[in-house]
Amino acid sequence: MIRGLRYALALLAVVGSFAIGGCTDESSRNTLTVVSLNDGDSFASDLINEADTSKIFIPVDLVPVELGNIPNGGGDPIAPGDPYSEIVVTGYTVTYANGIYSTVSGGMNLRVPSGGKAAGSIALSNIADKAVLPLSTASTTTATVHFSGYNYINGIRNGDAVWAEATITVQVANFGDN
C-alpha cells in the first residue's frame, strides 16, 4: 500500500513537472515597452494651420515614440545578432476614448535591440478626419496606442508575438496660428 502510494506520488510529480510551463522554444524571450510617447507630453492636434494665409494646410499629427526591449531572463542583455536578441515592431493602432477621430493603423519596421531602445514616429490621426471637423471644435481626449511585433529569432520571423500599449492626452482644436 505504501509502495503504491509512493509510486503514485512519483508519477504525479513527473506529470506535474510537464504541466508547469517553463521556457520553451515558444516562450517570449523579451518584453516590448513604451519608454516614451511624445516625450511624455500631451499632443495638440491643430485642425488647420493658418500662420501663412497663402499656404494654409491641415497639419499631420506625427508623434515621436521610443520603444524598449527588456530581456525576460533577468540576466544581461543578449548580444546583438544572437538568437532571441531583438524585437521587430511591425505596426501600431491608435484608438480614441471619445471617438473624435476614427481608429488609425499604421505599419512600422523598427528593430529594438536586447536591453536597448529604438526611436521612431507614428501618425496619431487621419487628415481626412480632421478635414471634416468644424473649426469651432474643441475637445480633449485620450488616445490609446497599441504597438505590435515579434521576437526576431535566428534571422527569421519565427518568434513569439509581443505588444505594448501607452496612452496620450490629445487636445483637438483650431489653435489660432496667427
Secondary structure, DSSP 8 states (H G I E B T S, - for coil): -HHHHHHHHHHHHHHHHHHS----TTS--EEEEEEEEGGG--EEEES-B-SSTTS-B----EEEEEEEEEETTSSS---TTSTT-EEEEEEEEEEESS-SS--EEEEEEEEE-TT-EEEEEEE-S-HHHHHHS-TT-EEEEEEEEEEEEEEEBTTBS-S-EEEEEEEEEEEEE-----
